[in-house]
Amino acid sequence: MPIVAQSTETTDWVSRFADEVIEESERRAPGKPVVVASGLSPSGPIHLGNLREVMTPHLVADEIRRRGHEVRHLISWDDYDRYRKVPNGVPGTDTSWAEHIGRPLTSVPAPKGSAYPNWAEHFKAAMVEALAELGVEFDGISQTEQYTSGAYREQILHAMRHRGDIDAILDQYRTKKAPAKKQGQKPVDEAELEAAEGSGAAAEDDGTGSAGYFPYKPYCGGCGKDLTTVTAYDDDTTELTYTCTECGFSETVLLSEFNRGKLVWKVDWPMRWAYEGVVFEPSGVDHSSPGSSFQVGGQIVGSIFGGKQPIGPMYAFVGISGMAKMSSSKGGVPTPGDALKIMEPQLLRWLYARRRPNQSFKIAFDQEIQRLYDEWDKLGAKVADGSALPADVAAHSRAVRTAAGELPATPRPMAYRTLASVADITAGAEDQTLRILSELDPAHPLASLDDVRPRLDKAEAWINTQVPADQRTVVREEADTKLIESLDDQGRASLRLLLDGLDTHWSLDGLTHLVYGVPKVQAGFSADAGPKELPAEIKVAQRTFFALLYHLLVGRDTGPRLPTLLLAVGQERVRKLLGA
């Protein structure tokens, strides 16, 4: 049964799941390591929605490790699945890859230019690299290796002997109508569409051919595809005959010696639960609806394989700011590697740790990433001074460290939005970047850009890859003399007040005080006056003044925060552009 986490409890969701998993593991396999599991198909880029399949059990496993228990986090690479379609937008592929549809993913060539031997290894490698950066410890299991080595032979023969019982379970759902699709619900996963297949003929979607139902599908010895139909099987001799509907190849083999095929999905998944002794595994919405593989697997694992269904939550979708929900079959879907180019692993871990699995959330690739970083830094400050709530402290701890220790962090984590602005203005020039960042706080200048890495590198990557060219900041080469000459007395006076204060206010805090203070002083108030002491008109005057500065410095109405922009442009050039 799925676990339902209660939001009213004071402890975080990870701790509550860990309590239940430890208790359940002691009931099932006392004294043995706790086993949690994830499953990933390297059928294309493994996206940030798939990452939740890993991060949910990882966080629970890590909490169990912190408590001193031995735990295995298994990631089953479903690389023996059939190649279903050529994903859109994958570099190094063309329409010729369609000829491989129906073959195992490990039998499909990698995209052109890849250093990896096949399609599955190509996409698996990127995920493995990202998981290492995220601090995810796991044991990887290749289903190609498991099936082709004969590791599952006894389980396959057992399933074939009990094919009638399996067929009876599946038959409970064959005539039921699919539940009405809820608004926003993810389409049924492609694996689900094939989950009730069996002997494999195109017209036999329920897996029942003229020779009956078979929960096993051979890959053809002629064309290598799974477009095969089992036409006969003998339980005593394990003699199996199949015919390929693609190329016409037919052969008779001994299943007790044959390793070129696999159990169909709705039988394969519960078989693995029993084989590995999995206690905890989450499942997506697409696998958790009535009649889907998680529900059916719960019946098959016990009645056929003598095991128990894992406990675990149903997890909700992960979206991207400005994009619809993710599907790995569509091109351009961000992967964990894409996210880690623009954000530190601690932030990405936190996004998964702070929300219960049944809560959807979005990962920002747009301007929202700056707000997320501000929120993350504020949480860090609250944790440091002891004012954070217990659940927030727990989420922060799970983001910055694992049971193995702290994740590598930026020694001096300056505000992401500031680093992004500086990277934007300097176009990555390291000498200018160091000068500007040192002037942010002259009392504590940077000794090296290494002190603000890797956050600086992530912010620079965000600017270079996610900010459109027309939104980049380009500082004027020459002063806009026409605009300056057109200013009225108040406009000229505002520029003079700013220029007169540059020397004594040349730091981030000082310039912030100065640019906000000029309109106050012009209106007859102190530059130190707070919002409650000022009329609403002051805000209008400030916006007008800011727009003037942006036009004179970068030729637009808006841009990076003005104090950062002024520091980046440099005092001498600011004076030139403001008509001094």
N, C-alpha and C positions, 0 to 999 in steps of 0.2 A: 504493500500500500504506500502511496506517496505520503511523505511527511508534510504536515501543514505547520509552517512556522507562525507563531503568534507575535504580532507586532507590539503587544502590550507588555511583553517581558522586558526586563531591564538588561539582560545579557544579549549579546549579538547573535544573529542567526547561525553563524558558524559554530559557536559554542554549543548551541542547542542541538544542532545536527550531530556534532561530535559526541555528545552525551549518548544520543540514541544509537549511533553507529557502534560505539565501544560496547554498549550493553548488548546490542544485537549480535555482534561478533563473538562475544563471550558465550552467548547462548548457542550459536551455530558451531563455532570452532574454538573452544576454550584453549588458551595458551598458544594459539597460532597468530601469525601476523594478520592485521586487519587488511582486507582487500577492498579497495575502491577502484572504480573503472571509468574510462571514457572511451568513446569510439569515434574515429575520424576517417573520412574517406578522402584520399588525395586525388579526387577526380578532376580537380582544378584548383585554383587559388583557395586556400583554407582561410575563410574570412573571420571577421571579428564576432559574428554571431556564433560560429563554430567554437570560438575561443571560450564561450561560456560553458560548453560541454566539458572543457578541461579545467577552467578556473574554479567551478563549483566544487568538484571533488578534490581539486588541489588544495583549496583553502581548508576544507574539512580534514583532509589527510595531514596537512601541516599542523593544524591544531592538535590532532591526535599525537603527532610526533612531539610536539611541545610538551605534552603530558607524559612523555616517556614511553609510549607504546610503539611497537614496531608496526609499520604500515607499508603496504605496497600500493602505489598508484599505477594501475595498468592503463596504457593507451593502446588500444587495438587499432592498428592501421588496416583499414578495410581495403587493402591494395589488391585483393583477389576478386573484388567486385567487378562486374562488367563495365566496360567503357560505354556510357550511355549516349553521350553527345559531345560534339566539339564545343567547348565553352566559348562564348563571345569574348573578343578582346584579349585573347592570350597571344602575346608576341611569339613569333617563331612557328605559328601554325597556319594552315590554310585548309581549303576544302578537302584536300587529300587525306586528312586525318579521319574523315568520316568512314573510310574503308576499314578502320579498326573497331568500329562500333560492334559490341558484342564480345570483344576479347577481354581478358583480365587486364586491369590497369598496369600491371607489371609487364605485360606483353605489348604495350603500346609505346612507340618511340617517344622520347622526350621532345619538347619543342626544339626547333633548330637553334643551334648555338649553346644548348645546355651542356653542362659538364657531367650530367647524370645519365645513367644507363637507360632509364625508361621514364615514362610519364609519372608514375607514382612516386618514384624517388625524387624527381625534380620538384614536385610540390610538397613532398614530405620534408625535404631539406630546409626549405624556407621556414616552415613551422617549427622544426626542431631548433633552429637558430633563434627564433623569437622566444620560444619557451625557455631556452637557456638564459637569455637576457632577463626574462621575467622571474627567474629563480624557481622554475617549476621542475621538481624532481619526479621522474617517472620511469617505469619499465616499459619499453616499446615492444609490441608483439606484431610481427608481420603475418597477416592472415595468408598471404601467399606461401610463406615458409611453413606455417602450420599445416595447411592443406596439402601442399606438394610433398612434405616430408612424411605424411601419413600419421601425424600426431593425433588427428581426429578420427582415425579409421574405425575404432570401436564405436565411437559416437555415431558415425555415419551408418554403420551396419545396424546399430541399435535402432536408429530412426527409421531405417528402411523396414526392419522387422515390425515396427509399430506404426507403419504408415497409415493403416486403417484407423488407429486411434487418433493420430494427428489430423487426418482428414475429417474425422468426426468433430474435432474441436473447431477446425477452420470452417466447417459447414454451418456452425452456429451463426456465423457472421456473413456468409455469402449472400443470403437472401435479404439481409437487412439493408435498408436505405442508408446512405451516408448522412450523417447529421447535417442540419442546415448550417451553412457557412456563416459564421459570425462576422460582423463588420470588422475589418482589420486583421482577421485571422490569416495566418500564413497558409498558402496552398499546401496540400499534402505533399510531403517529401517524395521524391521520385522512388526512393527505396520502398516507400509505402505502396506506391502504385504497382510495384512488382512483388510485393510481399506475399501475395496469395498465389503466386505462380507455382508451378510444380514441374510437370514434364516438359513444358516450354513451348508448345505449339501456339502460334499467334492467336488462333481462335479459341484457345483453351485457357482463358485468363485465370480460372480458378485452379489450374494445375491438374485437372482431371482429364486425361486422354482416354482413348478407347481401351488402353490396357490398365486404366485405373490411375489413382493418384500416387505420385512419387515425390518425396521431399528433397530429392537430390537432382542436381542438374550437371551433366558432364559438359566440359569444354570439348569441342569437336577436334578429333585427331587429324582432320583434313584442313579446315580453315581456321581452327583455333577459337571459334566463336561459341557462344552458349545458346545458339538458336537450334537447340537439339530437343528431341522428343524420345523419352525412354519408352520403348515398345515392349520390353519383357524384362522380368527380374525373377530369379529363383533364390529364395531365402536360404536353402540348404547349401547350394554351391556358390552363392553370391554371383552367379552369372548374370550379367546385365547387358542388354542390347539397346542401342540407341541409333537414331537416324538424325542427320543434320538437315534441317529444312532450308538452309542457306546454300550449301554446296552439294548436298545429296550423299555425302559420306556416311557410311554405316559400319559399325563394328560391334563385336561382342567381346566383353572383357570380364575379368573377375574383379568385382568391387573390392574384395579383400586384398587385392594387390594394386588397385588402380588409384592414382593420386591426382587426376586431372579433372577436377570438378568440385563442387561445393554444395552444402545444404542451402536451401532457399532461405531468404532472410528471416521469416517468422519462425523458423526452426533453428537457424544458425545462432541467433541472438540468445535464446534461452539455453541452447546447448553450451554456449560459452559461459553463461552465468554459473551453470553447474560445474563445468570443467575447471574454471578458475576459482570457484568459491567466492564470487563477488557478493559483498555485503551492501555496498552503497554505489549507486549509479544514477545520475539524473537523466531525465529524458525531456526532449523538446516537446512543444505543444503538438507538433505533427506526429509524434510517436505515442501520444498519451490520450488521444481522443478515443471514444468507444469503438471497439473493433480494430484498433490499431495494434501495432506490433508489441507495445509494452503490455497492453491488456491481454492479448492472446498469448504472448510469451509467458505471462504469469501462470497461465493454465498448463502450457506445454512443459515448462521447466520442472514442475512437480510431478505431473502425471506421467510424463515420458522419461525424463532424465533424473528424477529423484532428487532434484535440487530445490532451492528456494529463490523466489524472485527477490532481487535487491530492493532495499528501501531507498528512497531518494525523491527529491522534489521534481516537479515539472518546472522547467525554466522557460521564462518569457523571452521575447525578442530583444535584440540589440540593434538599435538604429544608428544612423549617422546624421548629424545636423545637416539639414537641407536635402536629404536623400530619403527615398522610401525604404521600407524594410529590405534586408539583404537577402540575396539569393546567389548561391555560388555558381549557378548556371548562367548568370549574367555578367558581362564584362564590367570592369571598372569598380568592382566591389573591394573596399579597403580590407587589407589583411592585417594581422598583428604586426608584421614587419613594417607595413606602411605607417601604422600608428606609432611605432617605436622610433620612426625617423623624426617625428615631430613632438614626441612627449617622452618624458623619462618613465622607466618601467614602474616606478613607485606610483605615479599618477594613474597609469593604466590599471595596475593592480587594485588601486583604491576604487576605481569606478565599478569594478566587479565585486569588491568586498563590501561596499557600503549599501548595496541594494540586495534585498532578499531575492532568491532566484526567480520567484514568481512575479517580480516587478520588472517591467521593461525600463530601459534607459537608453540614452543616446550618447554617442562618442563624437566629440566635436572635431571637425577638420576645418571649420570656418572660424570667424572671429570669436565664437563662443569659447574656444580653447583658452583665450586670455582670461575670461571670467572663471573658468574651471580652475585655472592655475591660481588665481587670486583666492578662490575658496579653499584650495588645497593648502596654500601658504598660511591662510588665517587659521585653518585647523591645526597646522603644525605649531603655530604660536600658542593656541589654546592648550594643546597637549603639553607644551613646555611649561606654561604657567599654572597648569592644574585646573583650568576652568572648563575643559571639554567634558561632554557627557560620556558616561562609561561606554556606550555602544560606539560612539565616535572615536574614543581612544582605542578601542579594540580594532576598528576598521583601519585606523591609522597604523597601528602596530602591524597588522597583517599586510599592509601595503609596503612598509619600509624594511621589513625583515621576514625571514622564514626561520624554521627551526634550526637551519644550518648557520644562520647569522644575518647580519645587515647586508642589504643590497648596496652595491657601490652607489654613492650619492655625490651630488655637486657640493664641493666644500663650502662655497659661499653662494647660496641660491638667491640671486637677485630676481626681482619681479620679471616674470616671463614677458609681459607686455613691454617692459622697458628694454629687455634684451632684443625682442623682436623689432622694436622701433629703431634701435641702434643698428641692428643688422640690416634693416631696410635702408637706412640713410647712408651707411658706409659701404654698402654692397660687399660686405665681407672683408674689407681692408683691416687687417689685424692691428696695425699701428694706430689707426684712427679709433678703432673699437676700444683698445686699451686706454687711449687718452680720454675718451668720453666716459667710459665706465669708471675710471679713476676720479674724474671730476664730479661724479654723482655725489661722492662723500669724500671731499678733500682730506678730511682728518684721518680717513682709513683707506688710502688708495690701494688699488689692486697691484700686487707684485707681478702677476702673470694672468693671462686669460685662462690658464688651467684651473684657476680658482673658481671660475664660473662655468666650467665644463663638467658634464655634458649638456647642461641646460642651455647654454649659449648655442651649441651646435644644433640642438633640437629647434630652438627658436629661429635660427637662421634657415634651417631646412623648411620650416613652416612658411617663412616669407618667400623662399625661392620656389616652393612647389605648390602652395595652396592659395597664395594671394595673387589675384589677376594683375597683369602688367599695368592696367589702367588705374589700379589702386595702389601701386607702389609710389614711394615718396621720392621725388626728384627735386633737389634744392636748386633754386634759381642761380644762374651764372652771374646775372647783372641785376641791379636794382630796377624795380618798376617805377621809373621816374614819373610817368604820366599819372599813376595812381597816387604817388606821394604828393605831386603838385596839386592834385585835385582835392586834397584833404582840407577840411575846415580847420579852424583854430583849435577846436577840441581834439580832433584827430592828430594834429601835429604835436599838441601838448602831451597826448598819451604816449606817443613814440618817444618824446624827450624824457618823460618820467621813467620809461623803461630803460632807455639807453643810459641815463644818469645812474641807475641802480645796478647795472650789470657787474661792475667791479666788486662791489661789496656783497652781492647776492649770487656769486657764481658757484652754485652747487645745486643739487636737485631740490633740496628743501628751500634753499634761498630763492631760487628762481620761481618755485611754486608760490611762495609768499609774494614775490614781486609781481608776477603776471596777474594774480588775482587781486593784488592790492592797488594796482594803478587805477582801475575804475572807481574803487572806494575813495581814494585820495581825491580824484577829480570831482567826486560828488560831495566832498567836504567831510568825509569820515576818516577815521584812522585806518591805516592798512591792516591793523590787527583786529579790527572790528569783526565780531562773529556774525553768523547768519541772522540770529535773533535781533541784532541791533540794526539791521539794514532793511531798507524798503525793498519791495519786489523788483523795483526798477533797476536795482544794482545788477541783478542777474542778467537782465536784458543788455545792460551796458557791457557786462563782462563778455557775453556772447558776441556782441558787435566788435569789441576790441580783439577777441581771439580770432574772429574771422578776418579782420584786417591783417593781423600778424601772419596767419596762414597764407593769405594772398601774397603778401610781400616776400615770404620765405619760400613757399612751394607752389604758388600759383593756383591754390585750391581753397575751398571753404573750410576743409577739415584736413586732419593729418595726425601724426603721432602726438602724444601729449606734449604740449608746448615746452615745459621745462626740459624734457628729454630732447626735443627738437633743437632748442636753443643751444644746449650743451653739444649736441652733435654737429651743428653748423659751425660752432666755434665763435668766440667773442669778436674777433676781428671781422669775420665775414658777416656776422649778424649786424654789426655797425654799418658795414657797406650796404647791405640789402635794405636796411631801415633808413637809409639816407643820411647817416651821420656825417 
